[in-house]
Amino acid sequence: MPYPDRPLRVALLSYRSKPHCGGQGVYVRHLSRELAALGHQVTVFSGQPYPELDEGVTLEKLPSLDLYNDAAPFTAPPLRQWRDWIDVLEVATMWTAGFPEPLTFSLRALRELHHRRHEFDVVHDNQTLGYGMSRLHAAGVPLVTTIHHPITVDRRIELEEARGWQRVSKRRWYSFVGMQGRVARRVNPILVPSRSSAADIAREFGVDRSAMDVVPLGVDTRFFHPHAELDRIPGHLVCVASADSPLKGVATLLRATAKLATERDVSLTVVSQPKRGGPTEQLVDELALGDRVTFVNGIDDTELGRLLASAQVAVVPSYYEGFSLPAVEAMACATPLVASAAGAIPEVVGEDGAAGHLVPPGDPEELASAVGDLLDDETRRTRMGEAAWQRVQERFTWRAVAETTARRYTETIHGPHRSTTDSTTTPRSQH
């Protein structure tokens, strides 16, 4: 397998890169840092929210109109601030209930890189999958694409939850998914984080399996590691998930917590910011969990690592994950894990009962029972935590991700992509 024989100039694209919530910003930060540590020159092109990046990585801002910012979402700026036809397209799509960012970012990136393609050896798209990306690929620009999972899964789960006009609104919001499928079938190679995700992308987007390579994600063990100096808080659970997304199963966890609260002293911290007055806050009130559930957001990796390391149990209650960084981060902190047997989670966690316990998604009774059993068994918690930390060291490091990704860059630069062995079987190095 070829390895770069010289430093590469990499343009890493991400249409939105929220630093501490959602996988895209996390992926961009850690991959760019480790590529730079290997000697490559990395420039990140991103729309808002912009990523936090480490020293040695350059950020090039490709600003959108930021129509979904936390302060004033779905608010268009004054007409005098619109810059060009892409801005018009962005606002028009929002006004008609669509989500424009993947398309509009890809068009801005196409325009920028058309004039600067001589500055980069390879372009790496982090799941934008807009028409601008297929135009770059068709123009002969060496392009590598990461797809974490097909958004069709998110769409299907949200449509199942929606009622009445909500279903029409959700269908329009997710209309960009058709574009992503068409672009995915045109680009090559595609990096995916798990075999489960590869199978889903092949089924949902119609992508040939030979176009995809499995490159698991990593965890930053500078922050996520066992903290022997911290005492575990009795009965304390932690979940890192988007609180209002049905896909993440937070409602299931809240119902399980309510059941546990009738039997024992238990508390839950959810690392997320639920919508004020939204479905998650309403459910907390309905279940009378106001004094047991805390939501935190905006914490850095140091704080998150310590939070995970101080919990007795971490929970990933998702209905689907293409990989699950929260699961790996909890495992890295030697925190016993209870997680859904859904998507790639079993692939990440490994044998049921070793590094984590797997339960059916969407079943609060099963989830409460599994968490309660762990809270009652200190010996088992210790054994699972040690196994989890060992599994992370063996399989999930960002240095290994960067080394494998750089090899894919070289293959792409020097010729047509040929399918290679999944890197899950041959981890290269460890921190």
FIZATI-898994 format. One line per field, with one value per residue (C-alpha): residue in one letter; residue number from 1; y, z, x. Coordinates in Angstrom, 3 decimals. Example, Ala and Ser with C-alpha at 12.3 -4.5 7.8 and 13.67 -1.06 7.14 Angstrom:
2
residu: c(A, S)
num: c(1, 2)
c2: c(-4.500, -1.060)
c3: c(7.800, 7.140)
c1: c(12.300, 13.670)
//
This chain:
431
residu: c(M, P, Y, P, D, R, P, L, R, V, A, L, L, S, Y, R, S, K, P, H, C, G, G, Q, G, V, Y, V, R, H, L, S, R, E, L, A, A, L, G, H, Q, V, T, V, F, S, G, Q, P, Y, P, E, L, D, E, G, V, T, L, E, K, L, P, S, L, D, L, Y, N, D, A, A, P, F, T, A, P, P, L, R, Q, W, R, D, W, I, D, V, L, E, V, A, T, M, W, T, A, G, F, P, E, P, L, T, F, S, L, R, A, L, R, E, L, H, H, R, R, H, E, F, D, V, V, H, D, N, Q, T, L, G, Y, G, M, S, R, L, H, A, A, G, V, P, L, V, T, T, I, H, H, P, I, T, V, D, R, R, I, E, L, E, E, A, R, G, W, Q, R, V, S, K, R, R, W, Y, S, F, V, G, M, Q, G, R, V, A, R, R, V, N, P, I, L, V, P, S, R, S, S, A, A, D, I, A, R, E, F, G, V, D, R, S, A, M, D, V, V, P, L, G, V, D, T, R, F, F, H, P, H, A, E, L, D, R, I, P, G, H, L, V, C, V, A, S, A, D, S, P, L, K, G, V, A, T, L, L, R, A, T, A, K, L, A, T, E, R, D, V, S, L, T, V, V, S, Q, P, K, R, G, G, P, T, E, Q, L, V, D, E, L, A, L, G, D, R, V, T, F, V, N, G, I, D, D, T, E, L, G, R, L, L, A, S, A, Q, V, A, V, V, P, S, Y, Y, E, G, F, S, L, P, A, V, E, A, M, A, C, A, T, P, L, V, A, S, A, A, G, A, I, P, E, V, V, G, E, D, G, A, A, G, H, L, V, P, P, G, D, P, E, E, L, A, S, A, V, G, D, L, L, D, D, E, T, R, R, T, R, M, G, E, A, A, W, Q, R, V, Q, E, R, F, T, W, R, A, V, A, E, T, T, A, R, R, Y, T, E, T, I, H, G, P, H, R, S, T, T, D, S, T, T, T, P, R, S, Q, H)
num: c(1, 2, 3, 4, 5, 6, 7, 8, 9, 10, 11, 12, 13, 14, 15, 16, 17, 18, 19, 20, 21, 22, 23, 24, 25, 26, 27, 28, 29, 30, 31, 32, 33, 34, 35, 36, 37, 38, 39, 40, 41, 42, 43, 44, 45, 46, 47, 48, 49, 50, 51, 52, 53, 54, 55, 56, 57, 58, 59, 60, 61, 62, 63, 64, 65, 66, 67, 68, 69, 70, 71, 72, 73, 74, 75, 76, 77, 78, 79, 80, 81, 82, 83, 84, 85, 86, 87, 88, 89, 90, 91, 92, 93, 94, 95, 96, 97, 98, 99, 100, 101, 102, 103, 104, 105, 106, 107, 108, 109, 110, 111, 112, 113, 114, 115, 116, 117, 118, 119, 120, 121, 122, 123, 124, 125, 126, 127, 128, 129, 130, 131, 132, 133, 134, 135, 136, 137, 138, 139, 140, 141, 142, 143, 144, 145, 146, 147, 148, 149, 150, 151, 152, 153, 154, 155, 156, 157, 158, 159, 160, 161, 162, 163, 164, 165, 166, 167, 168, 169, 170, 171, 172, 173, 174, 175, 176, 177, 178, 179, 180, 181, 182, 183, 184, 185, 186, 187, 188, 189, 190, 191, 192, 193, 194, 195, 196, 197, 198, 199, 200, 201, 202, 203, 204, 205, 206, 207, 208, 209, 210, 211, 212, 213, 214, 215, 216, 217, 218, 219, 220, 221, 222, 223, 224, 225, 226, 227, 228, 229, 230, 231, 232, 233, 234, 235, 236, 237, 238, 239, 240, 241, 242, 243, 244, 245, 246, 247, 248, 249, 250, 251, 252, 253, 254, 255, 256, 257, 258, 259, 260, 261, 262, 263, 264, 265, 266, 267, 268, 269, 270, 271, 272, 273, 274, 275, 276, 277, 278, 279, 280, 281, 282, 283, 284, 285, 286, 287, 288, 289, 290, 291, 292, 293, 294, 295, 296, 297, 298, 299, 300, 301, 302, 303, 304, 305, 306, 307, 308, 309, 310, 311, 312, 313, 314, 315, 316, 317, 318, 319, 320, 321, 322, 323, 324, 325, 326, 327, 328, 329, 330, 331, 332, 333, 334, 335, 336, 337, 338, 339, 340, 341, 342, 343, 344, 345, 346, 347, 348, 349, 350, 351, 352, 353, 354, 355, 356, 357, 358, 359, 360, 361, 362, 363, 364, 365, 366, 367, 368, 369, 370, 371, 372, 373, 374, 375, 376, 377, 378, 379, 380, 381, 382, 383, 384, 385, 386, 387, 388, 389, 390, 391, 392, 393, 394, 395, 396, 397, 398, 399, 400, 401, 402, 403, 404, 405, 406, 407, 408, 409, 410, 411, 412, 413, 414, 415, 416, 417, 418, 419, 420, 421, 422, 423, 424, 425, 426, 427, 428, 429, 430, 431)
c2: c(0.000, 3.282, 5.877, 9.556, 9.988, 13.743, 16.151, 16.613, 19.828, 18.938, 20.949, 19.536, 20.659, 20.729, 22.660, 23.074, 22.162, 22.714, 21.989, 20.007, 18.745, 16.480, 14.449, 16.696, 19.319, 16.641, 14.700, 17.800, 18.938, 15.653, 14.431, 17.781, 17.855, 14.359, 14.937, 18.071, 16.090, 13.672, 16.626, 17.392, 20.909, 21.052, 23.859, 23.503, 25.198, 25.514, 27.346, 28.376, 27.195, 27.195, 24.452, 24.705, 23.764, 23.047, 24.758, 24.003, 23.830, 26.745, 27.755, 29.305, 30.573, 30.088, 31.907, 31.102, 33.508, 31.527, 31.050, 28.417, 30.132, 29.601, 33.282, 33.899, 30.743, 30.900, 34.661, 36.072, 39.074, 42.370, 42.280, 44.610, 41.865, 39.305, 38.905, 36.838, 34.311, 31.559, 33.668, 34.108, 30.332, 29.803, 32.140, 30.912, 27.299, 28.193, 30.184, 27.118, 24.892, 23.196, 22.859, 24.579, 24.298, 21.160, 22.511, 26.150, 25.308, 22.942, 25.716, 28.184, 25.563, 24.815, 28.494, 28.919, 25.790, 26.389, 29.384, 27.742, 24.111, 24.484, 25.109, 21.625, 18.040, 16.577, 17.723, 15.848, 16.419, 15.699, 14.599, 17.757, 15.680, 18.729, 19.133, 21.266, 18.172, 16.081, 19.008, 19.004, 15.248, 15.498, 18.203, 15.746, 17.211, 14.385, 14.055, 11.847, 11.843, 10.814, 9.659, 8.983, 7.519, 8.074, 10.844, 8.820, 6.981, 10.229, 11.188, 7.879, 7.983, 11.614, 10.951, 8.061, 10.476, 13.307, 13.873, 15.761, 18.759, 17.939, 15.073, 17.446, 19.848, 17.082, 15.715, 19.148, 19.715, 16.466, 17.066, 17.574, 13.839, 12.987, 15.198, 13.525, 10.097, 11.193, 12.769, 9.730, 7.514, 9.763, 10.253, 7.811, 6.849, 7.107, 6.635, 5.237, 4.643, 1.127, -1.943, -1.275, 2.225, 0.884, -1.569, 1.176, 3.556, 0.825, 0.082, 3.638, 5.540, 2.775, 3.182, 0.279, -1.397, -1.459, 2.369, 2.396, 1.846, 1.379, 3.757, 3.776, 7.060, 7.787, 9.356, 11.965, 10.121, 13.336, 14.198, 10.941, 8.476, 6.963, 9.542, 7.658, 10.866, 11.228, 9.441, 8.022, 9.772, 7.143, 6.654, 9.174, 8.559, 10.538, 10.714, 12.741, 13.214, 15.775, 16.017, 16.836, 14.445, 11.344, 9.409, 9.751, 8.136, 10.641, 10.246, 6.526, 7.331, 9.844, 7.254, 4.695, 7.244, 7.896, 4.169, 3.949, 6.961, 5.004, 2.415, 4.288, 7.606, 8.279, 11.387, 12.021, 14.577, 15.013, 16.865, 18.838, 21.956, 21.084, 23.545, 25.763, 24.461, 21.687, 17.987, 17.041, 19.753, 18.853, 15.186, 16.076, 17.994, 15.251, 12.640, 14.956, 14.638, 18.308, 17.667, 14.616, 15.613, 18.280, 19.527, 21.001, 22.416, 24.287, 22.353, 21.623, 18.222, 18.462, 19.028, 16.370, 13.808, 14.475, 14.355, 10.953, 9.661, 10.679, 8.830, 5.312, 4.469, 6.096, 5.556, 5.694, 5.115, 5.864, 4.236, 4.388, 5.377, 5.205, 4.948, 6.610, 8.832, 9.242, 5.494, 5.484, 8.566, 6.924, 3.697, 5.659, 7.026, 3.438, 4.205, 1.194, 1.591, 0.645, 1.207, 0.327, -2.668, -0.440, 0.557, 0.382, 0.448, -3.337, -3.130, -0.338, -1.822, -5.399, -8.522, -7.866, -7.681, -7.166, -3.427, -2.544, -3.970, -3.844, -3.436, -3.146, 0.464, 2.277, 0.027, 2.010, -1.085, -3.008, 0.073, 0.723, -2.921, -2.978, 0.290, -0.788, -4.102, -2.255, 0.260, -2.703, -4.499, -2.616, -5.571, -5.787, -2.028, -2.145, -5.118, -3.517, -0.193, -1.859, -3.830, -0.674, 1.274, -1.617, -1.831, 1.874, 1.670, -1.253, 0.051, 3.709, 6.314, 9.458, 8.836, 5.549, 7.357, 10.008, 7.484, 5.431, 8.527, 9.836, 6.534, 6.985, 10.478, 9.084, 6.347, 8.964, 11.333, 8.627, 6.780, 5.303, 4.010, 0.300, -1.246, -2.157, -4.224, -2.650, -0.914, -2.227, -5.372, -3.698, -0.766, 1.028, 2.777, 4.027, 7.164)
c3: c(0.000, -1.052, 1.539, 0.761, -0.177, 0.372, 2.373, 0.751, 0.429, 1.579, 1.265, 3.862, 3.329, 5.879, 5.294, 9.046, 11.821, 15.255, 17.643, 20.467, 19.194, 16.189, 14.578, 11.687, 13.700, 15.829, 12.743, 11.047, 14.085, 14.967, 11.455, 10.458, 13.576, 13.022, 9.290, 10.187, 12.777, 9.990, 8.068, 5.663, 4.956, 5.802, 4.992, 6.320, 4.336, 6.424, 6.711, 10.007, 12.694, 12.266, 13.776, 16.538, 14.992, 16.429, 15.752, 12.321, 10.571, 8.512, 8.517, 5.369, 6.043, 3.321, 5.071, 4.416, 5.474, 8.743, 8.597, 11.355, 14.052, 17.657, 18.310, 15.458, 13.454, 10.194, 9.933, 6.645, 6.778, 5.103, 1.308, 1.187, 2.848, 0.144, -1.907, -4.982, -6.604, -4.188, -1.291, -3.141, -3.583, 0.108, 1.329, -1.227, -0.165, 3.507, 2.762, 1.028, 4.052, 2.539, 3.943, 1.525, 3.196, 1.532, -1.941, -1.360, 0.457, -2.344, -4.904, -2.894, -2.498, -6.241, -7.042, -4.569, -5.538, -9.272, -8.901, -6.377, -7.469, -8.098, -4.338, -3.326, -4.161, -2.987, -1.843, 0.967, 1.336, 4.737, 3.742, 1.914, -1.133, -3.023, -6.792, -6.552, -5.373, -8.381, -10.606, -8.972, -9.457, -13.101, -13.666, -12.659, -9.219, -6.915, -4.532, -1.465, 0.203, 3.719, 4.357, 8.022, 7.299, 4.794, 5.946, 4.523, 7.855, 9.800, 7.400, 7.800, 11.612, 11.776, 9.346, 11.517, 14.467, 12.532, 12.318, 9.866, 8.202, 10.025, 7.586, 4.606, 6.261, 7.087, 3.546, 2.173, 4.741, 3.755, 0.015, -0.198, 0.448, -3.156, -4.293, -1.821, -3.192, -6.787, -5.885, -3.822, -6.892, -8.948, -6.629, -5.735, -3.322, -0.350, 3.228, 5.721, 9.465, 9.707, 7.759, 8.904, 7.436, 4.179, 3.856, 4.588, 2.039, -0.588, 0.108, 0.603, -1.950, -4.465, -4.146, -5.347, -2.326, -4.160, -4.093, -0.270, 2.230, 5.949, 8.045, 11.675, 13.543, 16.497, 19.930, 21.362, 24.293, 25.558, 26.916, 26.867, 29.131, 32.596, 35.391, 38.464, 40.514, 40.004, 42.094, 40.255, 41.299, 42.656, 40.403, 37.837, 34.129, 31.169, 27.585, 24.738, 22.093, 20.239, 22.666, 20.248, 17.449, 17.505, 15.956, 19.152, 21.452, 24.309, 24.937, 25.527, 28.001, 29.867, 30.244, 31.460, 33.943, 35.263, 35.893, 37.615, 39.757, 41.332, 42.579, 43.440, 43.662, 40.066, 38.103, 34.404, 32.546, 28.840, 26.872, 24.560, 24.398, 23.944, 22.286, 24.845, 25.307, 22.804, 23.008, 25.257, 27.838, 27.762, 28.402, 31.322, 32.881, 32.114, 33.804, 36.768, 36.169, 36.606, 39.718, 38.245, 34.674, 33.736, 30.238, 29.573, 26.351, 25.108, 27.294, 25.918, 25.528, 28.896, 30.691, 28.658, 29.375, 33.098, 32.990, 31.300, 33.668, 36.741, 35.693, 36.811, 33.481, 30.025, 27.761, 23.962, 23.308, 19.554, 17.013, 14.523, 14.353, 11.431, 13.979, 17.404, 18.696, 22.032, 22.591, 21.881, 24.050, 26.976, 26.443, 26.396, 29.842, 31.100, 31.775, 31.544, 28.577, 27.867, 24.198, 21.574, 19.356, 16.320, 13.244, 13.782, 17.587, 18.036, 15.653, 17.767, 21.181, 20.339, 22.137, 24.183, 27.863, 27.418, 26.876, 26.868, 27.187, 24.170, 24.387, 21.803, 20.635, 21.735, 24.730, 28.018, 30.126, 28.747, 29.010, 32.623, 33.522, 31.919, 33.556, 36.937, 36.778, 36.110, 38.898, 41.283, 40.264, 40.957, 39.968, 36.565, 36.037, 36.737, 34.423, 31.587, 31.987, 31.737, 28.653, 27.040, 27.525, 26.113, 23.040, 22.340, 22.498, 20.103, 17.510, 17.715, 17.486, 15.342, 14.311, 12.697, 10.989, 9.597, 8.349, 6.538, 5.108, 3.778, 1.955, 0.318, -0.743, -2.477, -4.235, -5.465, -6.678, -8.581, -10.231, -10.153, -6.820, -6.163, -3.205, -0.348, 2.809, 5.570, 7.908, 10.865, 10.585, 10.495, 12.899, 12.208, 15.376, 18.756, 20.822)
c1: c(0.000, 1.682, 2.609, 3.258, 6.908, 6.642, 4.492, 1.091, -0.904, -4.413, -7.625, -10.040, -13.647, -16.468, -19.683, -20.290, -17.874, -19.418, -16.541, -18.164, -21.518, -21.853, -19.108, -18.062, -16.186, -14.537, -13.429, -11.989, -10.060, -8.403, -7.714, -6.169, -3.996, -2.620, -2.062, -0.083, 1.886, 2.839, 4.283, 1.444, 0.202, -3.497, -5.917, -9.457, -12.225, -15.387, -18.641, -20.190, -19.985, -16.235, -14.070, -11.541, -8.186, -4.769, -1.477, -0.071, -3.460, -4.810, -8.471, -9.945, -13.465, -16.074, -18.912, -22.515, -25.273, -25.330, -29.083, -29.106, -27.040, -28.101, -28.879, -31.352, -32.041, -34.023, -33.436, -32.154, -29.811, -30.828, -30.787, -27.775, -25.693, -26.429, -23.268, -24.095, -26.420, -25.336, -26.610, -29.908, -30.148, -29.370, -32.109, -34.655, -34.092, -34.507, -37.687, -39.139, -38.325, -35.251, -31.734, -29.315, -25.897, -24.472, -25.247, -24.308, -21.073, -20.065, -20.630, -18.538, -15.797, -15.889, -15.481, -12.608, -10.706, -11.149, -8.844, -6.519, -6.292, -2.537, -2.106, -3.296, -2.377, -5.676, -9.116, -10.856, -14.604, -16.134, -19.661, -20.728, -21.683, -22.904, -22.906, -19.773, -17.886, -18.881, -17.826, -14.375, -14.106, -15.177, -12.546, -9.814, -9.081, -7.869, -10.822, -11.310, -14.725, -15.708, -19.281, -19.981, -23.415, -26.220, -28.573, -31.472, -31.428, -31.936, -34.730, -36.544, -36.447, -37.600, -40.441, -41.613, -41.763, -43.467, -47.206, -49.430, -47.797, -44.562, -44.080, -44.332, -41.890, -39.419, -39.512, -38.701, -35.937, -34.255, -34.616, -30.828, -30.375, -31.236, -28.352, -26.001, -26.872, -26.261, -22.904, -21.867, -22.338, -20.041, -17.048, -14.296, -12.745, -15.074, -13.853, -16.367, -15.919, -17.354, -18.412, -21.966, -21.859, -20.426, -23.302, -25.832, -24.275, -24.282, -27.949, -29.237, -27.145, -26.464, -22.686, -20.549, -18.910, -15.567, -15.500, -15.468, -12.666, -13.288, -11.178, -12.401, -12.388, -10.164, -10.185, -7.830, -6.281, -4.678, -8.123, -10.057, -8.284, -8.749, -8.509, -7.316, -7.458, -11.221, -13.809, -16.811, -20.024, -22.439, -25.466, -24.256, -24.936, -23.563, -24.809, -23.288, -25.975, -28.053, -30.949, -33.764, -32.808, -35.054, -32.157, -30.109, -32.646, -32.429, -36.173, -35.603, -32.834, -35.004, -37.775, -35.219, -33.851, -37.363, -37.791, -34.401, -35.298, -38.162, -35.650, -32.450, -30.625, -29.619, -28.604, -28.021, -25.921, -26.665, -24.002, -26.262, -28.422, -32.089, -34.412, -36.088, -39.603, -38.907, -39.782, -36.867, -37.538, -41.213, -40.434, -38.143, -41.040, -43.550, -41.332, -40.577, -36.833, -35.952, -33.828, -32.095, -31.215, -28.679, -27.882, -24.435, -23.008, -19.958, -17.516, -14.059, -12.411, -10.663, -13.968, -15.751, -13.050, -13.281, -17.088, -17.053, -14.371, -16.407, -19.576, -20.365, -22.013, -22.058, -25.063, -25.396, -29.133, -29.111, -31.393, -28.538, -24.855, -22.444, -19.629, -20.259, -17.495, -19.334, -19.051, -15.318, -14.718, -16.500, -14.556, -11.308, -12.167, -12.601, -16.264, -18.604, -20.908, -24.510, -25.350, -27.916, -27.264, -27.840, -25.876, -22.118, -22.279, -21.791, -18.827, -17.306, -18.045, -17.094, -18.266, -21.393, -20.521, -16.784, -16.169, -19.857, -23.335, -25.667, -29.447, -32.246, -32.728, -35.870, -36.642, -36.520, -37.269, -34.281, -32.064, -33.032, -32.437, -28.974, -27.906, -29.276, -27.418, -24.157, -24.742, -25.155, -21.957, -18.723, -16.522, -18.190, -17.919, -14.191, -13.651, -15.627, -13.820, -10.415, -11.480, -12.857, -9.609, -7.616, -9.870, -9.447, -5.656, -5.631, -8.114, -9.083, -6.330, -6.323, -2.705, -3.770, -6.674, -4.322, -1.744, -4.374, -6.055, -2.724, -2.266, -5.641, -4.587, -1.513, -3.497, -5.959, -3.252, -1.384, -4.238, -7.727, -8.876, -8.665, -10.430, -8.111, -8.359, -10.429, -8.020, -9.985, -7.899, -4.495, -4.196, -0.945, 0.058, -0.996, -0.604)
//
